[in-house]
Every structure is written in C-alpha cells, then in structure tokens.
Amino acid sequence: MKVPLGFSMSGVHAGIKQDKTREDISLIKSESTCTAAGVYTQNKVVAAPVILDRQRTPAADIRGIVINSGNANACTGEQGEQDAEEMARLAAAEFGANPEQVLVLSTGIIGEPMPMPTIAAGIKTVASQLGTDEAQVVAAARGLMTTDTSHKIAVREIPLTTGEGRVMGFAKGAAMIGPNMATMLGVILTDVALSPDEAQQLLCDAVNDSFNCISVEGHMSTNDTVLLLSSNQHQPTDSERATLHEAIHDACIELARAIPNDGEGATHLIQVDVSGCRTRNEAHQIARTIADSALVKTAVTGADPNWGRIVSAAGYAKVDFDPSEVCLKLNGTMLYEAGNPVAFDAESVSASIRENRNTHIDFRLQQGDAAVTFWTCDLTTEYVHLNADYHT
C-alpha cells in the first residue's frame, strides 16, 4: 500500500472509546507545507472542527490533520471551539508547525465535552508512531471509525514523467448519511501538485459525484468533512493533471459507495440510476427521493420488486415530468414502461434481489440527456436496534 510521498500517519487507542481494540486518535503529517482544500456539511448546526477547518481552507501551507472518533465535539459551544484549536496546537507541536497549519476532524457522540487530557496523551503517543507501513495506514483509517464495521481505504497510482504519482483516500460512515454529506469524514492525499484553487474546485466536483450522491437514511450531520491534501512532490503535465483529476474522482466514488454498503444493519447496496432528465439537479432530486424512501428500502430488504413504491417516490420528488414517459428496470428486468406496468416474473426478480448484495434501480425519462448515479442501502430491523441503543 503506497502512501503518497511526503506523508506519514498512524492511529492509536487513547481511551475516548471504551473498547481498547478500537483506535480513536489518528494523525496525518506532511513533511513540508502542502496544499489543502475542504468541503463541509451544509447543516446550519456545525461541529467545532468544521468551523475551524472552514477558516483554514483552501490553503497552501498546511502541515497535517489530527482526527478523533468517539466524540463529535458538536453542540459544545465556545469550549468546543477552544478544544478544537487545542487539538490543532497539540498536533502542531509534535509536527514542528504552527497551530494554524493543522486541520481537525472529529466524529462520534454529539453534545458531550471533549476529554482533552485523554486526547492530549493520545496525540503525543500517535505522533511517536507515524510511518508509511500498511499497518500504520490501516490504524490511521481505523481511527476515523465509529459504527463502521470495517475501515475504508482507496488507492490509485498515476504514471508521470517524473515518476509514479499516488492518491490515497480514507473515509468513515455507516449512518446519519444523507445527500450533501452526512456523519462521514473523508481524507484524500496525493503527491501530485495542486494549487489551492485547483484543489478546491477538483474536490467540489468529485464530492458532487460521490459523497453527495449517497444516503443511508437521509439524515445530514454536523461534522461532515472531506479534505484534500497535496504534498506537491510531482509537477504534472496538462494530460497528467487530467489523469490526476480522474483518479481523485474515482477514489472518492469508491469510498462513497463503501459507506452505504457498510450502512448500519444493511443487507443490500442499492444503486439508483436516473437518466433522461433536463438537468443534473432534477436527476439528482429524483434519485435522492427514491433512495430516501423508507418504503423502497424496506421493499429491497424483503426482496419485493414493488415498482409502485419506486415510481410514486419519483412522482413526489417535486420535479416536473410526464408520467407516460417513465420506464423502470429493477436488476435489469423491465417492470414499468411508457407509463404502464408490464408483465414480468416476480419470483425471478425477487430472487435476484434476495440472492445478491447489490440491487440496481434504473429509472428513465425522455426529457433530456442529464443523468445521476446515487447509492443507498436497505432499511432493516438491525438499523433500528443500533440507533435506538446508540447513546443509551
């Protein structure tokens, strides 16, 4: 697992989480100043690290990221903002950097004070364990996790005239996931040079097609953040720059899909393709509405090819379209065509849902060329149990 040049990382269990086998503090360090960009939650209620990072990105002089899981540092007032700044200061002291050169990510329980002595000790410990070995990469990725069942890492390699460019991404998320990001964190690292403005635009574009196209239950969180850092070790040509953009875009999609696939209690990853729309926004709105429908989700849980739930969800998406143009396929079988149900083998389609992890909903109009791919998961009783018991 090749880490982008100029970066080192690790994660440790400091004691924020009760389970001693679960990392809860991670550090990512850049040996020199690097480019940084960020995209954040659109919730009006935001966590202290979001406030801090928004003020510091985009930038050209960032030295690293400090991450904790188990406590979101959200709805914690002025003290929470001071604690986020203190986390940056503690990490900066280990990096030999200024506090303003460190970004902060937090995730976990909302509304509880940060255990700063525990965090301070954890930062010092993890700073002594930084490296580029696979075990250190995995430990850093695990330090982001809350209810995730596994860590999420994506890597890409880019052939360059100056050597091999690298992209590496981490993400966490399993619930409180809705469009415009949710309780998810993402970090994308590369050693291919980017200016702050280019990095910001590139990240926004990639997020729109990835982390803004996923949902578990449609709940937007307070801490959503995706950061992109470049150590600027390789200067790409124009064609190589385009390849870099594609690699970052693809890595974001891989990480984004992994989140609903790891949705709490999920038994199916659902891909919703909406095409034939006038605009991308309209396609996104229809796809999101279908994906967020509890009735659609539970139909997939029960392997029920209930086309009526899908079509009616699209109908209340507040997008104007001609119902007589609607065509719907489920796992490749046409269920509804030109505004009318068609005969199909319900047991065969049901079996295709029941026997496969992936379910594909293909919804088509005839109004234009705009299309969107959106990912969600089914809704099970296990999801209810997990979230009923999460805090209490």
C-alpha positions as CSV (number, residue, x, y, z in Angstrom):
1,M,0.0,0.0,0.0
2,K,1.9,3.0,-1.3
3,V,1.5,6.2,0.7
4,P,1.8,9.5,-1.3
5,L,5.3,10.9,-1.0
6,G,5.7,13.4,1.9
7,F,3.0,12.0,4.2
8,S,3.2,9.7,7.2
9,M,0.4,8.6,9.5
10,S,-0.9,6.3,12.2
11,G,-3.7,5.7,14.7
12,V,-3.9,4.6,18.3
13,H,-6.4,3.8,21.1
14,A,-6.2,6.7,23.5
15,G,-9.3,6.0,25.6
16,I,-12.1,8.0,24.1
17,K,-13.8,4.8,23.2
18,Q,-14.2,2.1,25.9
19,D,-13.2,-0.7,23.6
20,K,-9.4,-0.9,23.8
21,T,-9.1,-2.6,20.5
22,R,-10.5,0.4,18.6
23,E,-8.3,3.3,17.6
24,D,-9.7,6.7,18.4
25,I,-6.9,9.2,17.6
26,S,-5.2,9.5,14.2
27,L,-2.6,11.8,12.8
28,I,-1.6,12.5,9.2
29,K,1.6,14.5,8.8
30,S,3.1,16.3,5.9
31,E,6.9,16.7,6.0
32,S,6.6,20.1,4.4
33,T,3.8,22.6,3.7
34,C,1.1,21.2,1.5
35,T,-2.0,22.4,-0.4
36,A,-5.3,21.8,1.3
37,A,-8.9,22.1,0.3
38,G,-12.1,21.2,2.1
39,V,-15.8,20.5,1.6
40,Y,-18.2,20.6,4.6
41,T,-21.7,19.8,5.8
42,Q,-24.5,22.1,4.8
43,N,-26.2,21.7,8.1
44,K,-26.7,25.0,9.9
45,V,-25.7,23.3,13.2
46,V,-22.0,22.5,12.7
47,A,-19.3,21.0,14.9
48,A,-16.3,23.0,16.2
49,P,-13.8,21.3,13.8
50,V,-15.9,22.3,10.8
51,I,-15.8,25.9,12.0
52,L,-12.0,25.7,12.3
53,D,-11.3,23.9,9.0
54,R,-13.6,26.2,7.0
55,Q,-11.5,29.1,8.2
56,R,-8.2,27.4,7.2
57,T,-9.1,26.0,3.7
58,P,-8.3,26.3,0.9
59,A,-4.6,26.9,1.8
60,A,-1.0,26.4,0.6
61,D,0.7,25.9,4.0
62,I,-1.0,23.1,5.9
63,R,1.2,20.5,7.7
64,G,-1.3,17.9,8.8
65,I,-4.6,16.6,10.2
66,V,-5.5,15.5,13.7
67,I,-8.5,13.2,13.9
68,N,-10.5,11.8,16.8
69,S,-13.5,9.4,16.9
70,G,-15.9,8.7,19.8
71,N,-16.7,12.4,20.4
72,A,-18.0,14.7,17.7
73,N,-17.2,18.0,19.5
74,A,-20.6,19.3,18.2
75,C,-23.0,21.5,20.1
76,T,-20.3,22.1,22.6
77,G,-20.3,25.9,22.4
78,E,-17.2,28.1,22.9
79,Q,-15.4,25.4,24.9
80,G,-15.7,23.1,21.9
81,E,-14.1,25.6,19.6
82,Q,-11.3,26.1,22.1
83,D,-10.8,22.3,22.3
84,A,-10.6,22.0,18.5
85,E,-8.0,24.8,18.5
86,E,-6.1,23.0,21.3
87,M,-6.1,19.7,19.3
88,A,-4.5,21.6,16.4
89,R,-2.0,23.2,18.8
90,L,-1.0,19.9,20.3
91,A,-0.5,18.2,16.9
92,A,1.4,21.2,15.6
93,A,3.8,21.0,18.5
94,E,4.5,17.4,17.5
95,F,4.9,18.4,13.8
96,G,7.1,21.4,14.5
97,A,4.5,23.5,12.9
98,N,2.3,26.5,13.7
99,P,-1.2,25.7,15.1
100,E,-2.8,27.4,12.1
101,Q,-1.2,24.8,9.9
102,V,-3.2,21.9,11.3
103,L,-6.7,20.8,10.4
104,V,-9.0,18.9,12.8
105,L,-11.6,16.2,12.3
106,S,-13.9,14.8,14.9
107,T,-16.8,12.3,14.9
108,G,-18.9,10.5,17.5
109,I,-21.4,11.4,20.2
110,I,-22.8,14.9,19.9
111,G,-23.1,17.3,22.8
112,E,-20.5,15.9,25.2
113,P,-17.4,17.8,26.3
114,M,-14.1,16.6,24.8
115,P,-11.9,14.6,27.1
116,M,-8.9,16.8,26.5
117,P,-6.4,15.1,28.8
118,T,-7.1,11.8,27.1
119,I,-6.8,13.4,23.6
120,A,-3.6,15.2,24.5
121,A,-2.0,12.0,25.7
122,G,-3.2,10.2,22.5
123,I,-1.8,12.8,20.2
124,K,1.6,12.5,21.8
125,T,1.5,8.7,21.6
126,V,0.4,8.5,18.0
127,A,3.0,11.2,16.9
128,S,5.7,8.8,18.0
129,Q,4.3,6.0,15.8
130,L,4.0,7.8,12.4
131,G,5.1,5.9,9.3
132,T,4.1,4.6,5.9
133,D,3.7,0.9,6.5
134,E,0.4,-0.8,5.8
135,A,-0.3,-1.3,9.5
136,Q,0.1,2.4,10.2
137,V,-2.1,3.3,7.2
138,V,-4.8,0.9,8.5
139,A,-4.5,2.2,12.0
140,A,-5.0,5.8,10.8
141,A,-8.1,4.7,8.8
142,R,-9.5,2.9,11.8
143,G,-9.1,6.0,13.9
144,L,-11.9,7.6,12.0
145,M,-14.4,4.8,12.6
146,T,-17.5,4.9,14.9
147,T,-20.1,2.3,14.0
148,D,-18.3,1.3,10.8
149,T,-17.8,-2.5,10.5
150,S,-14.5,-2.0,8.6
151,H,-12.1,0.7,7.6
152,K,-12.4,2.3,4.1
153,I,-9.3,3.0,2.0
154,A,-8.9,3.7,-1.7
155,V,-5.6,3.9,-3.6
156,R,-4.7,5.0,-7.1
157,E,-1.4,5.2,-9.0
158,I,-0.7,7.7,-11.8
159,P,2.1,7.3,-14.3
160,L,4.0,10.6,-14.6
161,T,7.1,11.7,-16.5
162,T,8.7,12.5,-13.1
163,G,7.8,9.1,-11.5
164,E,4.7,7.5,-10.0
165,G,2.1,9.8,-8.7
166,R,-0.1,8.4,-5.9
167,V,-3.6,9.0,-4.5
168,M,-4.8,7.6,-1.2
169,G,-8.1,8.2,0.5
170,F,-9.8,7.3,3.8
171,A,-13.4,7.6,4.8
172,K,-15.8,6.7,7.6
173,G,-19.5,6.5,7.7
174,A,-22.3,4.0,8.3
175,A,-25.3,6.0,9.4
176,M,-26.6,9.6,9.6
177,I,-25.8,9.6,5.9
178,G,-27.7,12.0,3.6
179,P,-27.0,13.9,0.4
180,N,-24.7,16.9,0.8
181,M,-22.7,14.6,3.0
182,A,-23.6,13.3,6.5
183,T,-21.8,12.0,9.5
184,M,-18.9,11.0,7.4
185,L,-15.3,12.0,7.2
186,G,-13.1,11.7,4.2
187,V,-9.4,12.5,3.6
188,I,-7.8,12.4,0.2
189,L,-4.0,12.6,-0.1
190,T,-1.9,13.0,-3.2
191,D,1.8,13.8,-4.0
192,V,0.9,15.4,-7.4
193,A,1.0,19.2,-7.3
194,L,-2.2,21.2,-7.0
195,S,-2.8,24.9,-6.3
196,P,-5.3,25.8,-3.6
197,D,-7.9,27.0,-6.1
198,E,-7.5,23.9,-8.3
199,A,-7.7,21.6,-5.3
200,Q,-10.8,23.3,-4.1
201,Q,-12.6,23.1,-7.4
202,L,-11.4,19.5,-8.0
203,L,-12.7,18.4,-4.6
204,C,-16.1,20.1,-5.0
205,D,-16.5,18.4,-8.4
206,A,-15.5,15.0,-7.0
207,V,-17.7,15.3,-3.9
208,N,-20.7,16.2,-6.0
209,D,-20.5,12.9,-7.9
210,S,-19.6,10.8,-4.8
211,F,-20.2,11.8,-1.2
212,N,-23.2,14.0,-2.2
213,C,-24.7,11.0,-4.0
214,I,-25.0,8.6,-1.1
215,S,-27.6,8.1,1.6
216,V,-28.4,5.7,4.4
217,E,-31.4,7.4,6.0
218,G,-31.1,10.9,4.7
219,H,-30.0,12.5,7.9
220,M,-27.4,15.3,7.5
221,S,-24.9,15.5,10.3
222,T,-23.0,18.3,12.0
223,N,-19.5,17.1,11.3
224,D,-19.3,16.1,7.6
225,T,-15.9,17.0,6.1
226,V,-13.9,15.9,3.2
227,L,-10.3,17.2,3.0
228,L,-7.9,17.0,0.0
229,L,-4.2,17.5,0.7
230,S,-1.3,17.6,-1.8
231,S,2.3,17.4,-0.8
232,N,3.3,18.8,-4.3
233,Q,6.1,16.3,-4.9
234,H,5.4,15.9,-8.6
235,Q,4.7,18.6,-11.2
236,P,2.3,17.1,-13.8
237,T,1.9,17.9,-17.4
238,D,-1.6,19.0,-18.6
239,S,-2.5,15.5,-19.7
240,E,-1.2,14.1,-16.4
241,R,-3.2,16.6,-14.5
242,A,-6.4,15.4,-16.2
243,T,-5.4,11.8,-15.1
244,L,-4.9,13.0,-11.5
245,H,-8.4,14.6,-11.6
246,E,-9.9,11.3,-12.8
247,A,-8.0,9.3,-10.1
248,I,-9.2,11.5,-7.3
249,H,-12.8,11.4,-8.7
250,D,-12.7,7.6,-8.9
251,A,-11.2,7.2,-5.4
252,C,-14.0,9.4,-4.0
253,I,-16.6,7.3,-5.7
254,E,-15.1,4.1,-4.3
255,L,-15.0,5.5,-0.8
256,A,-18.6,6.9,-1.1
257,R,-20.0,3.6,-2.3
258,A,-18.4,1.8,0.6
259,I,-20.4,3.9,3.1
260,P,-23.9,2.8,2.3
261,N,-22.5,-0.7,1.6
262,D,-21.5,-0.5,5.3
263,G,-24.8,1.1,6.3
264,E,-25.9,0.1,9.8
265,G,-27.7,-3.2,9.5
266,A,-27.7,-3.1,5.7
267,T,-28.1,-6.3,3.7
268,H,-28.1,-4.6,0.3
269,L,-26.3,-1.8,-1.5
270,I,-28.8,-0.1,-3.8
271,Q,-27.6,1.8,-6.9
272,V,-30.2,4.2,-8.3
273,D,-29.6,5.4,-11.9
274,V,-31.8,8.2,-13.1
275,S,-31.4,9.3,-16.7
276,G,-33.2,11.2,-19.4
277,C,-33.7,14.4,-17.3
278,R,-33.5,18.0,-18.3
279,T,-30.8,18.9,-15.7
280,R,-28.5,17.1,-13.4
281,N,-30.2,18.7,-10.4
282,E,-33.5,17.2,-11.5
283,A,-32.0,13.8,-11.9
284,H,-30.3,14.1,-8.5
285,Q,-33.6,15.1,-6.9
286,I,-35.4,12.1,-8.3
287,A,-32.6,9.7,-7.4
288,R,-32.3,11.1,-3.9
289,T,-36.1,10.9,-3.3
290,I,-36.2,7.2,-4.4
291,A,-33.1,6.4,-2.3
292,D,-34.5,8.0,0.8
293,S,-37.9,6.3,0.6
294,A,-38.3,4.0,3.6
295,L,-40.9,2.0,1.6
296,V,-38.4,1.5,-1.3
297,K,-35.7,0.5,1.2
298,T,-37.9,-2.0,3.1
299,A,-39.1,-3.5,-0.2
300,V,-35.5,-4.3,-1.1
301,T,-35.0,-5.7,2.4
302,G,-37.9,-8.1,1.7
303,A,-36.8,-8.8,-1.9
304,D,-40.1,-7.3,-3.1
305,P,-40.0,-6.0,-6.7
306,N,-42.6,-3.3,-5.8
307,W,-42.3,-0.9,-8.7
308,G,-45.2,1.2,-7.4
309,R,-43.1,2.4,-4.5
310,I,-40.3,3.5,-6.8
311,V,-42.5,5.2,-9.3
312,S,-44.6,7.0,-6.7
313,A,-41.4,8.2,-4.9
314,A,-40.2,9.8,-8.1
315,G,-43.6,11.4,-8.5
316,Y,-43.3,13.3,-5.3
317,A,-39.7,14.4,-5.9
318,K,-41.0,17.9,-7.0
319,V,-39.6,17.5,-10.5
320,D,-42.0,18.2,-13.4
321,F,-42.1,15.2,-15.8
322,D,-44.6,13.4,-18.0
323,P,-45.6,10.1,-16.2
324,S,-46.4,8.5,-19.5
325,E,-42.6,8.6,-20.3
326,V,-41.5,6.7,-17.2
327,C,-39.6,3.5,-17.7
328,L,-38.3,1.4,-14.8
329,K,-36.0,-1.6,-14.6
330,L,-35.0,-3.5,-11.5
331,N,-31.9,-5.7,-11.7
332,G,-32.2,-5.5,-15.5
333,T,-35.8,-6.5,-15.7
334,M,-38.4,-4.1,-17.1
335,L,-41.2,-3.6,-14.6
336,Y,-42.8,-0.4,-15.9
337,E,-42.6,1.1,-19.5
338,A,-44.0,4.2,-21.1
339,G,-46.2,4.9,-18.0
340,N,-47.6,1.4,-17.8
341,P,-46.8,-1.8,-15.8
342,V,-45.5,-4.7,-17.8
343,A,-45.8,-8.4,-17.2
344,F,-42.7,-9.9,-15.5
345,D,-41.7,-12.9,-13.5
346,A,-42.0,-11.5,-9.9
347,E,-40.4,-14.6,-8.3
348,S,-37.3,-14.3,-10.6
349,V,-36.8,-10.6,-9.9
350,S,-37.4,-11.3,-6.1
351,A,-34.7,-14.0,-6.2
352,S,-32.3,-11.6,-8.0
353,I,-32.7,-9.2,-5.0
354,R,-32.6,-11.8,-2.3
355,E,-29.6,-13.7,-3.6
356,N,-27.4,-10.6,-4.3
357,R,-25.8,-7.9,-2.2
358,N,-26.3,-5.3,-5.0
359,T,-29.7,-4.1,-6.2
360,H,-29.9,-1.9,-9.3
361,I,-32.8,0.6,-9.9
362,D,-32.8,2.1,-13.4
363,F,-35.3,4.9,-13.7
364,R,-35.6,6.7,-17.1
365,L,-37.4,9.7,-18.5
366,Q,-37.3,11.2,-22.0
367,Q,-36.8,14.9,-21.3
368,G,-33.1,15.3,-21.9
369,D,-29.6,13.9,-21.5
370,A,-28.9,14.6,-17.8
371,A,-28.2,11.6,-15.5
372,V,-27.1,10.8,-12.0
373,T,-26.0,7.7,-10.2
374,F,-26.9,7.5,-6.5
375,W,-26.1,4.9,-3.8
376,T,-28.1,3.9,-0.7
377,C,-28.8,0.8,1.3
378,D,-31.9,-1.1,2.5
379,L,-33.5,-0.5,5.9
380,T,-33.6,-3.4,8.3
381,T,-34.6,-4.0,11.9
382,E,-30.9,-4.1,12.8
383,Y,-30.6,-0.4,11.9
384,V,-33.4,0.4,14.3
385,H,-31.8,-1.6,17.1
386,L,-28.4,0.0,16.5
387,N,-29.7,3.6,16.6
388,A,-32.2,3.0,19.4
389,D,-29.3,1.8,21.5
390,Y,-26.5,4.1,20.2
391,H,-26.5,6.6,23.1
392,T,-28.5,5.0,25.9
